[in-house]
Amino acid sequence: MTTVLEKLGQNPQRSVQIFLCGLGFFVFSLCFIGLGYFYHHLWQVPGIIFLVIACSVAAWGYIGIFANRWLNIFAINKSKKM
């Protein structure tokens, strides 16, 4: 499990970039959904597709951030035991 955490949390700055990219894509998809609400309903279809992609990208970035923090907690616990 530690190797998976090391792989996912090896670059926290990149994980934050990925998370923010997913967050921006999320806002972009909400614009399409809102456009479909006020105008033609077919604008909501690409909005929902983009929403799924945006949530996936944001989740990938958040998992990287979480893995880095969890790995730091494990490192602190190991140093306290020594």
C-alpha positions in Angstrom: 0.0 0.0 0.0 2.9 2.3 0.7 4.2 2.0 -2.9 0.8 3.0 -4.3 0.8 6.1 -2.0 4.3 6.9 -3.0 3.4 6.7 -6.7 0.2 8.8 -6.3 1.7 11.4 -3.9 5.1 11.8 -5.4 4.4 15.3 -6.9 1.9 17.3 -4.8 2.2 20.4 -6.9 1.2 18.5 -10.0 -1.7 16.9 -8.1 -3.0 20.4 -7.2 -2.7 21.5 -10.9 -4.7 18.4 -12.0 -7.3 19.1 -9.3 -7.7 22.7 -10.3 -7.9 21.8 -13.9 -10.7 19.4 -13.1 -12.4 22.1 -11.0 -12.2 24.5 -13.9 -13.6 21.9 -16.3 -16.4 21.4 -13.8 -17.3 25.0 -13.9 -17.1 24.9 -17.8 -19.5 21.9 -17.8 -21.9 23.7 -15.4 -22.1 26.6 -18.0 -23.2 24.1 -20.6 -25.8 22.7 -18.2 -27.0 26.2 -17.4 -27.1 27.1 -21.1 -29.3 24.0 -21.7 -31.6 25.1 -18.8 -32.2 28.5 -20.3 -32.1 27.7 -24.0 -32.2 24.4 -25.8 -32.1 21.2 -23.7 -29.5 19.5 -25.9 -26.9 21.8 -24.5 -27.1 19.8 -21.3 -25.8 16.6 -23.0 -22.3 17.9 -23.6 -22.4 19.5 -20.2 -23.2 16.2 -18.5 -20.4 14.4 -20.5 -17.9 17.2 -19.5 -19.2 16.9 -15.9 -18.2 13.2 -15.8 -14.8 13.9 -17.2 -14.3 16.9 -14.9 -15.2 14.9 -11.8 -12.8 12.2 -12.8 -9.9 14.6 -13.4 -10.6 16.4 -10.1 -10.9 13.1 -8.2 -7.5 12.0 -9.7 -5.9 15.2 -8.5 -7.5 15.0 -5.1 -6.4 11.4 -4.7 -2.8 12.6 -5.4 -3.1 15.3 -2.8 -4.6 13.0 -0.2 -1.9 10.3 -0.9 0.8 12.8 -0.3 -0.7 14.0 3.0 -1.2 10.4 4.1 2.3 9.5 3.2 3.6 12.4 5.3 1.5 11.2 8.2 3.1 7.7 7.9 6.6 9.3 7.7 5.9 11.3 10.9 4.7 8.2 12.7 7.8 6.3 11.6 10.1 9.0 12.9 8.3 9.2 16.3 8.7 5.4 16.7 12.5 5.7 16.3 
